[in-house]
């Protein structure tokens, strides 16, 4: 008989297990569906950036004490990130639909939870320089909110969690595929049915925490909820997330909540594998599109590449790419910005030419239209202020649709480069409704006793899009809450 059983093996599940143990649960069991060498869910594949509130720059020093020495002027150059700014970012990208109660909990608890991860979870942090640092001259500029990640990114985040879990005496079972929840005659969840190397068995407990991800690996559910174009989407992370936890919860009457037709996707190199490769982790990402243009198979621009910083557009643009003909587009840059492309671009070779005409002749697009589009873009670009990648610089196009609102430099410096990209799905937004104690709510609007959720399974926070670094932060916040509540239930 366990006090708490946690289903899952990623950031949220480990946070929940650690929190349950910390808060008095004597026997805690973590059930990981994957084999040990594939453990960790999507967390292993992540960039491990955490978005959290800080009102004074000195609050960052506990996580990145050497930042000022490494980057003189760091304290002056980093914008503060108060609660109002976090909420503004979340509301903007979700078009005002983020769950008001859950978003307040997430934002209010974000800094303290990151401190808890460092103190109790034993995580080490660093500046996310390769992804978020923007070099302007000899200085690095930093966007607001999401600039800190765990050391060794998702690999480090996952391995540290498991080291902490094991060190606290929490039991772990691998290759443990949880099939269903069990309930007492009162309706309280009191265990799980598991298929493991031992066969089928029922494990009893006082409370269950479901933290086993969304349905991004499931082509049937992707097609059903997201649309036909998602049936063949490449999965950026774990190949174990089939929506098992969601199905189990719905089977006992949980309330579906949030944007079931939405997901986090991202531009990835078109040659990426169908599922995440552990040694590559997130290195297939291609997120420097604000500094160039994106052309579809018809040879046309189809989106405002400079709508906002990529941290606020990449999760949306990944899905829009899949809706283009063939599910692929071309990202085109000139040599003025090559040194600004994030390092992940170096993991594949681009097409290149000393002329735009020569580049276009190599592209899998309507080449006549593509050259026309690029020439029209060059004629329209370069209006407004000077190019400044550290801010929304207002350097824009005039007279073309779609417009480019920021960073609209002309493509005029050879050689020219192109990476063909597709959309890779990361996680789904649809989930179940929870309350402030992370209890799962039934379709009768009552909590299901003994049942909690965290991580991707939590519905309502993200709609249409999400701000970079918020998913892992949510997993840690609600994992911690779920563990504490389950231990005390």
Steps between C-alpha positions, in 0.01 A plus 500: 500500500650829387418843631539666157544354153626737230444400138766643268872563487552858386552832676145520641494139620836525673405831661179340627679196641764712675234731641290210626798350679604837639150554638474181697405222261704204622453267202508673162514310170589646160371297205691568178360343183832510316803279560765651723721603207210692344362654819411863549221568252523828311715649775812326368450664159430851628715810504418515875431874509287622791294820487450651844430828674778714645463858620868567554785381281685390814235229541665325206838486674414187697450314170773658288751656745770545236289683243621851579864394490456314172285771341596842646189716520271199531319642803426823316402334174249239615143625518306426818215255467222583747174307524323749276750442219465120523122531489518743208712254301274207583183691418640633173606169353187313617272778370369558851380145552744372761321361807494793747531291817771267372702776335502700824625195692766434236627857498484556876687176576754511216796655681455311826461173310823561309673561834347174627633317195846629582485432874297178521526370144877565495490659154773728370422789266675706235427775252334372183751691292490284186123535462398823672815714500501752216843638413495866400851623430713370786211473746231243564141615534238293678123478449274533796396204710653189350879506513590230756523126436629197683858394434524251210150605396234227495753221542622661821150586618383142463808330642508733802135436578555125494809532717298699753206259482726202561687681777175562688413131501214526253427173322519498118362236267598512133308342212191551715208575266209626708171396336227617734410647836323307774239649730338411832123479539507864617649603165845583638790401277695240693744342255606418147507200270847456348639285222867435574761232448312308771175510301184673625482611861296739712690736728313661789561848639341792678537742207604501133671784315473486120797678345558292188468751219262578217411316180759639259634154409154363418421545126135404549442761768708761316283455192182502705571810708759700306412424136602290202834672445616390844470129423851490353660759727847428630516464878781705654516308824394174664333226299305382806244782538178348365258673735478206744455723802236711330304190402518359852382827649216542250392141563432584866309817414768770483403826333676574170642852522694742285586507131473143371551627146829669587857395561856616535682440174821649372696543175748213469730395219303303240741205519433451873405145607136406562560492875748671728851357499649507847848607392358787291247615762364835373780573253268464198331834585528783247382817679694790347236572236440862621830593333400365158193405300296181470377379159242225446468248213307757295802728523325752722552651840211396719564644847639810672839363604562806719168501680673462839807344657530134406440400864140612447440375145689173444241276670233647270704513180592132527133412460447750220789346307322164500199666339708612202507278190713196576541609860834667421637852444838655421678732742723738301775724642782712370850523643434810710322282756689170477689566824167568673339168415467283807767226518251222432501597131850353479365147550397486131640643178303773321460558130711799400577724202666831419178622336134486593430356155751223560350420839144494371596253226585249775175536695205255491255783426339688211829659402366773275261621770765463772744730320221750442407482870858560613545793263172653619609450859831677436320793341264523799752444782714742697248762614507658843767474765841334502530124531524394865443132584479574874170689471188512286683744276219606268715444190216402270374440149259723313265408218499120525287238673569346734703785644810445708478719809849479643856411392403542132845539347546455128649172380799657325821350637624174348538217548134419554393197706188288533385234744185304415289450811185324609287519813591271790241441772619535859195476724123538484300769678180308575480352847285458807371761738671529838446723802757696701604180678558325164204270564334382181145631465218280373238592242273540802722793607619314810856385578570132439632392837850361496581612144738779400666624180808699398700583190361470149183340636390828655256669263420869468833676527595507132281584203624545141854570619722516806796705629833314493599359839146487637427130448782373722422771753139385510610139544717588798241730661204266475712190558613650828143593591364157404765317702435705809121468475511127428732437795267688732173356364 
